[in-house]
């Protein structure tokens, strides 16, 4: 007999919205995976300079409901006044959203907080006032405590308060878990990775034969994080002695600096930029590529790696943070952070077929670790462990 479906509020600090349609798309995918086994409603709250009053947008899909609430942002020259007005507008927006959640599923059995900051305070509030337990899935590199890209101390203090009161912490990598342990040494942990919709990122046993080997890079484009400049320098160097490759860069961020660098380096024939693409379009572009190419200075575990592996495509990447937990010699090439000489060598070795990869083996590993089916089961197991311990 199938277990009764739980009522889950997915409280999402990051989520696709009117102003940033790709923000936290991996959060939405986690909710979709969880909704295969339980009744899920997503709730997110965002400030808006365009709205004069609170605006709630509700969308119901086949598997789960989404609620995005926008509140008017105050931007006067008086800082304290802005903080006061914006806090109460945010609070009012959250309460309106939560009321809608209850109209759909009733009182939630459990809160699944996705990204601790900034909505974690409401997970704590519902736990304190309504006795609803919460778990946290974390992806943010802002929790890399002690690094130059971590959150400011005041935000880390708030995060510490929130994570210590969660029933269980579910970071997407062992590396992120090690940072979160600094904030909350006594917490319970389980690793649940980012997820890929296996129905969209479909694997074909007959891999496409491409006329020219094509690499694809997909990211926000923030150079201090993704180091696109380093990639372009390597492409420029390689282009001086071989022409048998091409690079596609897909980004929804500000990549004007990269386009300017391409002009300066004179590598327009080797690099093509693409703006925001839908999930299905991304899947098609990966399918028509030879390998994923990343050169990040830091990461947790990027969704694009899981998506590429799901389609049987190898990955060339730096060996930072959570990436080596899944990328190895069987499915990719790992290089040291910032080492452009090694990146150049890895690209050329790949072009010269010095590395061979079994696409079926790559896909099988990805399905076991990143599919909606498997990740959804992992979430369901953790939700029920929390609720069972609450009733004992």
N, C-alpha and C positions, 0 to 999 in steps of 0.2 A: 504494500500500500504506500502510495506516494505521500511524503511529508506535507503537512499543510504549509502553504506559501506564507512567508513572513511579510509584514508591512515595513518597508525600508524607506526612510527619508535620506536621500543622497544630498547632503548639504555641501555645495560646491563653491569653494573660494575662487576657482578659475573655471570658466565655462564659455563656450562660444556665445557671442552676443552681438548686438547691433554695431558696436564700435570696434570689436575685434572678433571676427567670425571664426578664427582658428584658435583662440585662446583656450587652453585646456581641452582640446579635442580628445586627448587621451583620457580625460576625466569622463567625458561623455561615453567613451568606449567601455570604460570600466562599468558604468551604470548599465549599459546595454548588456554586458556580459552577466552582471548580477541579476538582471531582469529575466534571464532565462529560467531562473529557479525561484524567484520571489517577486512580489509586487513592489516596484520601485517608482518613487517620484523624486525628480531632481529639483532642487531649489537653489537659485543663485541670486545675488543682489549686486547692482552696479550703480555708480553715480552717473548722472547725465547732465550735460550743459544745455541740452536741447529741450528737455522736458520741464514744464512749469509745475507739474504735480506728479505724484507717484503713478507709474504706468506698469501694469502687470501683463505679461504676455504668457499665455498658457498654450502649450502644444501637446497633443496626445498622439503618440505613435502606436504602432501595433503592440509593442512590448512594454512601454513605460511612458510616463508623463514628464514634461519639462515645464518648469515655471521660472521665468526670468523677470525680476522686478527692478525697475529703474526708478531712482529718486533724484529730484533736482539738486544739483550741487551748488552750494553757495561759494562765491569767489570774490567777496568784498576785500578791501584792503586791510580789514581788521582780522588778524589771524585767529584770535581767541573766539571771536564771533563766528567765524567760519567753522571752527572745530565744534562749537556748540550746536550750530544749526545743522551741520552735516551729520553729526552723531544721531540727533533725534530724528532726522529724515531717514537715515539708514535703519534705525530701530523701527520706525513706523513701517518702512518698506518690508523689513523682515517679518514683522508680525502679520502684515497683510498676506505675504507669501505663505507663511505657516498656516494661516487660516484656510487658504486654498488647498494646501496639502491635506489638511484634515477633512475637507469636503470630498476629497478623492479617495483616500484610504483610511480615514479615521485617525486615531492616535497611533503614531508609528510604534512598532515593536522595538526598533533600533535605529540609531542615526549612523550613517556612514559618511563621516566627514572626509572630504577630498581636499587636501592641502590645508594645513593648519591655520595659516594666516591668509586673509583676515577674518573669515567667518567662524573660526573655532570658538570664539566667545559665545556664539549662539548655541553651539553644541553643548558647551558647558552649562549655559542657561537652561536649556531644555532638560539636561540631566539633573540639575539642581532643583528646578521648579516642578518638573513633570515626571521625574524618576525614569527617564528614558536613557539607557546606556548608549555610549557611542564608541565607535572604533575609528581609526584614522588611517587612510591611505595617503602616503606622502611621496611627492615627486620633486619638491622644490630644492634646488641647489642652494637656496638661501639658508637652509639648515646645515650647510657644511661649516659647522662651528670652527672658528679659528682661522678661516681662510679669508682672502681679501674680497671674496664675492658673497660672503654670508650676510644675513640680515643685520641691521644695526642692533646694538645691545638691547634697546628698549623693546624691539619686536621679538628678539630671542627670549627675553624674559617672559613676555606674554605667551610665546610658544611653549616654553618650559611649563608654565602653569597649565596650559591646555593638555599637552601630551601626557603629563603625569596623572591626569584624571581620566584618561581614556582606558577602556577595558582591555584593548589590545592595539598595538601599533603595527601597521602593515606597509612598511616601506617597499619600494619597488626593487631594491637591491641590497645586498649584504653591506656594500660600502656605505650606503645611506644609513643603514641600521647602526653602523659603528658611530656615525655622527650623532644620531638620535639618542644613543645610549649615554652620550655626554650630558644631554639634557635630562634624561630620565633613566638612570641606571637600573631601577628596579622594575621597569615595565616589562610586560610580556610582548614578544615579537613573533611575527610570521612574515616571511617574504612572499609577496604576491606581485608578480611582474606586470609590466604594461601588457596590453592585450591587442590582438589583431582579429578583425572579422574575417574568418576564413572563407566566408561566402563572397566577399568582395576581393580579397587578395588571394585569388584562386591560383592554385599551383597546377601547372601543366607538365606532365612527364616528358612531353616533347618540347624542350626548351627552344626558343626562337633562335635561328641563325642570323646574326646581325652582320651586315656588310662591313661595318667598322665597329670596333669595340667602344662602347659608350659607358661612361661613368655618370652616376647621378648623385647630386648632393641636395638634400632637402633640409631646410632649417629656417630659423627666424632671421638669420643673416647678421646677428650681432657679432662683430668681429672679435671682441675681447673674449667671447665665449666660443664661437664656432671657427674662428681663425680662417675665414675665407681668403684673406690676403695671403696667407701662407700657401694655400692650395693654388692660387693663381700664380704665385712666384714659381712653384714647381711646374705648373703647366707651361709657363713661359720658357723655363729651362729645357723641358722635354721637347717642346715644339721646334727647337733649334736643330734637332737631329732626327726627329721622326714625325710622321704626319698621320699615323694609323689609329687615331683615337679622337674622341670628342667628349666634352663635359657638359652636362645639363645641370643648371642650378635653379632650384625651385625655392622661392622665398616670398613670404608675405610681409617682410620687414623692409627697412630702409637700407637698400643696397647700392645707393648712388655712389658710395666710395668704391665699391667693387667694380661697377661699370666703368668708372673713371680710370681705375687701375688697368682694366682690360685694354682701354684705348691707349694708355701710356705704354703698356707692354707690347701692344700690337698683336694680340692673340684673339682677335674677333672671330677668326675662322675656326677656333678650337673650343669656344665657350658660348653657350646660349642660355640666356636668362628667361625664366618663366615666373609670372606672378602667382597669386593665390589660385590653387586648384582644388577641386572637390576630391573627396576620398576616392571615388571611382576613377577620376582622372589620374590621381597619384598612382593608383594600382596599375593603370595602363602604362604609365611612364616607367615604372619600375620593371614591368614586364618587358618593355622594349629597351632595357639597359643590360649591361653586362655585370655591373657590380655597383654597390653603394660606396660612396667615398666621403669619409668624415675626417676632420683634422682638429677636433675640439680640444680646448685647453682644460675643460672640466665638463662633467656630465653626471647624470645618475644612470639611467638606461633609456636612451632615446627610442621612441616608438618606431621611428623609421628603420632602425636596425631589425626590430621584430618583424616589421612588414616586409622588408627585403628577404629575410630568412624564410618567411612563410611562403614566398614565391620562388624559393630555391636559389636566390641570388646571394653570392658571397659578399663580404663586407671588408673594406679596407678602412682601418680606423686607428686612432691613437688608443693606447692601453690605459685610459684614465677611468678612475672611479668604478662604476658598476659594469662597464663594457666588457672587461675580461671575464666576467662571470658567465657570459654566454658566447662570446666570440673567441674562437681559437683556431688552430691550424686546420681543423676539419671544415670550417665554414668561413674563414677569412684570413686576413693578414693584419697583425697588430704591430704598431710602431710607437716609439717614444713620443711623448708630447713635444710639439714644437720642432721636431727633427725633420727639417725639409729635405735633407739628403736621403734619409731613410724613406720618406714619403715618395720621393722621386724614384728610388730603387724599387719600392713595392709596386708602383704603377707600371714601371717598365718590365719587371719580372712577371706581372700579371699579363701584360700585353704579349710577352714572349712565351706564355703558357708554361712558365717554370713552376707555377702552382696549379694543381688540378683539384677540382672540387666535385663531389657527388651531389648534384642538385636535389635528388630524391632524399638523400640522407639529411641535407640541410633543411628541407621542408619537414621531414618527419620530426626532427628535433623541435622545430618551431611550433608545430601543431601540438606537441606534447606540453610545451611550456607557455605558449602565448595565445592559443585559440580561445574563442568565446566559451566553447564547451568546457574546456579544462579550467580556465580562470574563474568562470561562473561557479563551478563546483567548489573551488577553493574558497571563494567568498562565502558561499552558502555554509560551508563547514565552519568557518570562523564565526559567522553570525550566530549559528546554533550553539556553538561552544559557549559564547558569551551569554546567551539567553538561558541556556541550561544551568550555567553556574549561578546566574542571578536567582533562579527559582529554588536552588538547593539550600 
